[in-house]
């Protein structure tokens, strides 16, 4: 079987899949990337995917959410121009990503990855990954892991676009969650491109939780000020749920989706949810361990066995 790990976007709610995977990493004392042929992740899920592929302990990723999120999501001081700029600067995010990933480049990763983003210069969907033949993927082979993480997590209205320059070409990247917040379809396409047969792909898909979405009456006016960042939240949520519906029909039992219904509305930057989601993720991992350990975390992938 060709095993794919897919991790959704969701801002600080990334503490959920990070803590879920940390439990398996700790209990089994394994490098998780050795047990998957491909890891795909979007936005906050892209940060986790890249960390796994770079052999960075998940405890460091969990620490990013637990102790650094308040710095990353520190509101700007209000001024008359506030409505024209992102809610948060990306300086602290970039600082923390550089600290985690160091000088690791995509070409140095120990496991194939796919990290969705959007090229704001061309308006096209973009995937950061090790080099393939398609022209769309040139200029990303030498991209630093922290740059890919910043490019996939630049959520509109929350953070400014991420500026990337390579060989004299300047591109601005935005959050891949706008088209692939649940990146499972990206993973399936990559698996097929790598020679896997459709019926031989086994997928572990991790959500960041399904929050209650409430639409205040003033949103019905449809204006920019009435929607603000809520339009991004609902776009991410709807995309993830739509993909799940499609994949369940296409893949059936080969698609294992780990989800959590959240008790209230929780935005991408709601720091108060972090302790609760960390606890719930650990409890969820313990409850599904009997099923998932033999399926995903016992036998190393053929890729890792041929490239020890």
C-alpha positions as CSV (number, residue, x, y, z in Angstrom):
1,X,0.0,0.0,0.0
2,X,1.0,3.6,-0.7
3,X,0.4,5.4,2.6
4,X,-0.5,9.1,2.6
5,X,-0.7,11.4,5.6
6,X,-2.8,14.5,4.9
7,X,-3.1,17.4,7.4
8,X,-5.7,20.2,7.2
9,X,-5.2,23.9,7.7
10,X,-6.8,25.7,10.6
11,X,-4.5,28.2,12.3
12,X,-3.9,27.6,16.0
13,X,-6.1,24.6,15.8
14,X,-3.1,22.9,14.3
15,X,-2.4,21.9,17.9
16,X,-4.9,19.1,17.4
17,X,-3.2,17.1,14.6
18,X,0.3,18.0,16.0
19,X,-0.7,16.6,19.5
20,X,-2.5,13.6,17.9
21,X,0.7,12.6,16.0
22,X,2.9,13.4,18.9
23,X,1.1,10.7,20.9
24,X,1.9,8.0,18.3
25,X,5.5,9.3,18.0
26,X,6.0,9.1,21.7
27,X,4.2,5.8,22.3
28,X,5.9,4.0,19.4
29,X,9.3,5.7,19.7
30,X,9.4,6.1,15.9
31,X,10.2,8.7,13.2
32,X,6.7,9.0,11.7
33,X,7.9,10.0,8.3
34,X,9.3,6.5,7.8
35,X,5.8,5.1,8.0
36,X,4.3,7.2,5.1
37,X,5.2,7.3,1.4
38,X,4.0,10.9,1.2
39,X,3.0,13.7,3.6
40,X,0.8,16.6,2.5
41,X,-0.3,19.5,4.6
42,X,-1.9,22.9,4.1
43,X,-1.3,26.1,6.1
44,X,-0.8,25.1,9.7
45,X,-0.9,21.5,8.5
46,X,1.9,22.3,6.1
47,X,4.1,23.4,9.0
48,X,3.5,20.1,10.6
49,X,4.0,18.1,7.4
50,X,7.3,19.9,6.8
51,X,8.5,19.3,10.3
52,X,7.8,15.6,10.0
53,X,9.7,15.4,6.7
54,X,12.6,17.3,8.2
55,X,12.8,14.9,11.2
56,X,11.9,17.7,13.7
57,X,10.5,16.3,16.9
58,X,6.7,17.0,17.1
59,X,7.3,18.2,20.6
60,X,8.9,21.3,19.1
61,X,5.8,21.9,16.9
62,X,3.4,21.5,19.8
63,X,5.6,24.0,21.7
64,X,5.1,26.4,18.8
65,X,1.4,26.4,19.3
66,X,1.5,26.2,23.1
67,X,4.0,28.9,23.9
68,X,4.7,30.9,20.8
69,X,1.2,31.5,19.4
70,X,0.5,34.6,21.5
71,X,3.5,36.2,19.8
72,X,2.6,35.1,16.3
73,X,-1.0,36.2,16.7
74,X,-0.3,39.6,18.4
75,X,-2.7,42.2,17.0
76,X,-1.3,45.3,15.4
77,X,-2.0,48.6,17.1
78,X,-5.1,50.2,15.6
79,X,-4.7,53.1,13.2
80,X,-6.9,54.6,10.5
81,X,-5.2,52.3,7.9
82,X,-5.9,49.0,9.9
83,X,-8.7,47.9,7.6
84,X,-6.3,48.0,4.7
85,X,-3.7,45.6,6.2
86,X,-3.6,42.1,7.6
87,X,-4.7,41.6,11.2
88,X,-1.2,40.4,12.1
89,X,2.3,41.1,10.9
90,X,4.2,38.0,9.8
91,X,7.5,38.9,11.4
92,X,7.1,36.7,14.5
93,X,5.7,33.8,12.4
94,X,8.7,33.9,10.1
95,X,11.1,34.2,13.1
96,X,9.6,31.0,14.7
97,X,9.6,29.1,11.4
98,X,13.3,29.9,10.8
99,X,14.0,28.8,14.4
100,X,12.3,25.4,13.8
101,X,13.5,24.6,10.3
102,X,16.9,26.3,10.2
103,X,18.5,25.9,6.7
104,X,16.6,22.8,5.6
105,X,15.5,23.0,2.0
106,X,12.7,21.0,0.3
107,X,15.3,19.0,-1.5
108,X,16.8,17.9,1.8
109,X,13.7,16.5,3.4
110,X,13.6,12.9,4.3
111,X,10.1,12.2,3.0
112,X,8.2,13.5,-0.1
113,X,5.9,16.3,0.7
114,X,3.2,18.4,-1.1
115,X,2.4,21.8,0.4
116,X,-0.4,23.8,-1.3
117,X,-0.3,27.5,-1.7
118,X,-1.5,30.2,-4.2
119,X,0.7,32.3,-6.5
120,X,-0.7,35.8,-6.2
121,X,1.2,37.0,-9.3
122,X,-0.4,34.5,-11.7
123,X,-3.5,33.7,-9.6
124,X,-2.7,30.0,-9.9
125,X,-2.7,27.1,-7.4
126,X,0.8,26.2,-6.4
127,X,2.3,23.1,-4.7
128,X,5.6,23.2,-3.0
129,X,7.3,19.8,-3.4
130,X,10.5,18.1,-4.6
131,X,11.1,18.7,-8.2
132,X,8.9,17.2,-10.8
133,X,8.8,17.7,-14.6
134,X,5.9,20.2,-14.7
135,X,7.1,23.8,-15.3
136,X,4.7,25.0,-12.6
137,X,7.0,23.5,-10.0
138,X,10.3,25.1,-11.0
139,X,12.0,27.5,-8.6
140,X,10.8,25.6,-5.5
141,X,13.4,22.8,-5.4
142,X,15.9,25.0,-3.5
143,X,13.1,26.7,-1.5
144,X,13.9,26.6,2.2
145,X,11.4,24.6,4.4
146,X,10.6,27.7,6.4
147,X,9.7,29.6,3.2
148,X,7.3,26.9,2.1
149,X,5.8,26.9,5.6
150,X,5.4,30.7,5.4
151,X,4.0,30.5,1.9
152,X,1.3,28.0,2.7
153,X,0.2,29.7,5.9
154,X,-0.3,33.3,4.8
155,X,-4.0,33.4,5.4
156,X,-5.7,36.4,3.7
157,X,-6.9,39.1,6.2
158,X,-4.9,37.3,9.0
159,X,-1.4,37.6,7.5
160,X,0.2,39.5,4.6
161,X,1.2,37.5,1.5
162,X,4.7,35.9,1.7
163,X,7.2,37.4,-0.7
164,X,9.6,34.8,-2.3
165,X,12.4,35.5,-4.7
166,X,14.3,33.0,-6.7
167,X,16.5,33.5,-9.8
168,X,15.4,37.1,-10.0
169,X,11.7,36.1,-10.1
170,X,9.6,37.6,-7.3
171,X,6.4,35.9,-6.3
172,X,3.9,36.5,-3.5
173,X,2.2,33.5,-2.0
174,X,-1.0,33.1,0.0
175,X,-2.6,30.4,2.1
176,X,-3.2,27.1,0.2
177,X,-6.3,26.6,2.3
178,X,-8.3,28.7,-0.2
179,X,-8.2,25.8,-2.6
180,X,-6.9,22.8,-0.6
181,X,-7.6,23.2,3.1
182,X,-8.1,19.5,3.2
183,X,-5.2,18.5,1.0
184,X,-6.2,14.8,0.5
185,X,-6.9,15.2,-3.3
186,X,-3.4,16.8,-3.7
187,X,-2.0,13.7,-2.0
188,X,-3.9,11.3,-4.2
189,X,-2.7,13.1,-7.4
190,X,0.9,13.0,-6.2
191,X,0.6,9.3,-5.2
192,X,-0.7,8.5,-8.7
193,X,2.1,10.5,-10.3
194,X,4.6,8.5,-8.3
195,X,3.2,5.2,-9.7
196,X,0.7,4.1,-7.1
197,X,-2.5,2.5,-8.2
198,X,-5.7,4.1,-7.1
199,X,-6.9,1.1,-5.2
200,X,-3.6,0.8,-3.4
201,X,-3.6,4.2,-1.7
202,X,-4.3,4.3,2.1
203,X,-4.9,7.7,3.6
204,X,-4.8,9.1,7.1
205,X,-6.4,12.5,7.0
206,X,-6.2,14.8,10.1
207,X,-8.6,17.6,10.6
208,X,-8.0,20.6,12.9
209,X,-11.6,20.3,14.1
210,X,-15.0,21.4,12.9
211,X,-16.0,24.6,14.7
212,X,-19.6,25.8,15.0
213,X,-20.0,28.4,12.3
214,X,-22.4,31.3,13.1
215,X,-23.3,33.9,10.6
216,X,-24.4,37.1,12.2
217,X,-27.3,38.9,10.5
218,X,-25.1,41.8,9.3
219,X,-23.0,39.3,7.2
220,X,-26.1,39.0,5.0
221,X,-25.4,42.5,3.7
222,X,-22.4,40.9,1.9
223,X,-20.0,43.9,2.2
224,X,-16.3,43.7,2.9
225,X,-16.5,45.2,6.4
226,X,-19.3,42.8,7.4
227,X,-17.4,39.7,6.3
228,X,-13.8,40.7,7.1
229,X,-11.9,37.5,8.2
230,X,-15.1,35.4,8.4
231,X,-15.1,34.9,4.7
232,X,-11.7,33.1,5.0
233,X,-12.9,31.0,7.9
234,X,-16.0,29.7,6.0
235,X,-14.0,29.2,2.8
236,X,-11.5,27.0,4.6
237,X,-14.2,25.0,6.5
238,X,-16.4,24.5,3.4
239,X,-13.4,23.4,1.3
240,X,-12.3,20.8,3.8
241,X,-15.8,19.4,4.2
242,X,-16.4,19.3,0.5
243,X,-13.2,17.4,-0.1
244,X,-14.1,15.0,2.6
245,X,-17.5,14.2,0.9
246,X,-15.8,13.6,-2.4
247,X,-12.9,11.4,-1.0
248,X,-15.3,9.3,1.1
249,X,-17.2,8.4,-2.1
250,X,-14.1,7.8,-4.2
251,X,-12.0,5.9,-1.6
252,X,-14.4,4.4,0.8
253,X,-12.6,2.6,3.7
254,X,-9.2,3.5,2.3
255,X,-9.8,7.0,3.7
256,X,-9.4,7.3,7.4
257,X,-10.6,10.7,8.6
258,X,-9.8,11.9,12.1
259,X,-12.1,14.8,13.0
260,X,-13.3,16.6,16.1
261,X,-16.6,18.5,16.4
262,X,-15.8,21.6,18.4
263,X,-18.4,22.8,20.9
264,X,-18.4,26.5,19.8
265,X,-17.2,28.8,17.1
266,X,-13.4,29.0,17.2
267,X,-11.6,31.2,14.7
268,X,-8.1,30.4,13.3
269,X,-6.6,32.8,15.9
270,X,-8.6,31.8,19.0
271,X,-5.8,31.0,21.4
272,X,-8.2,30.0,24.2
273,X,-8.9,26.7,22.4
274,X,-5.3,25.4,22.5
275,X,-5.3,23.6,25.9
276,X,-8.7,21.9,25.1
277,X,-7.7,20.8,21.7
278,X,-4.4,19.4,22.9
279,X,-6.2,17.3,25.5
280,X,-8.8,16.2,23.1
281,X,-6.2,15.1,20.5
282,X,-4.4,12.9,23.0
283,X,-7.7,11.3,24.1
284,X,-8.6,10.8,20.5
285,X,-5.3,9.2,19.7
286,X,-5.7,6.8,22.6
287,X,-9.2,5.8,21.5
288,X,-8.2,5.0,18.0
289,X,-4.7,3.5,18.6
290,X,-5.9,-0.1,18.4
291,X,-7.1,0.6,14.8
292,X,-4.4,2.9,13.6
293,X,-1.2,1.4,15.1
294,X,-1.3,-1.7,12.9
295,X,-2.6,0.1,9.9
296,X,-0.3,3.1,9.7
297,X,2.4,3.0,12.4
298,X,3.7,-0.6,12.5
299,X,5.1,-1.3,9.0
300,X,7.6,1.1,7.5
301,X,6.8,2.5,4.0
302,X,8.5,0.8,1.0
303,X,10.1,4.2,0.3
304,X,11.8,4.3,3.7
305,X,12.9,0.7,3.4
306,X,14.6,1.4,0.1
307,X,16.1,4.6,1.3
308,X,17.2,4.0,5.0
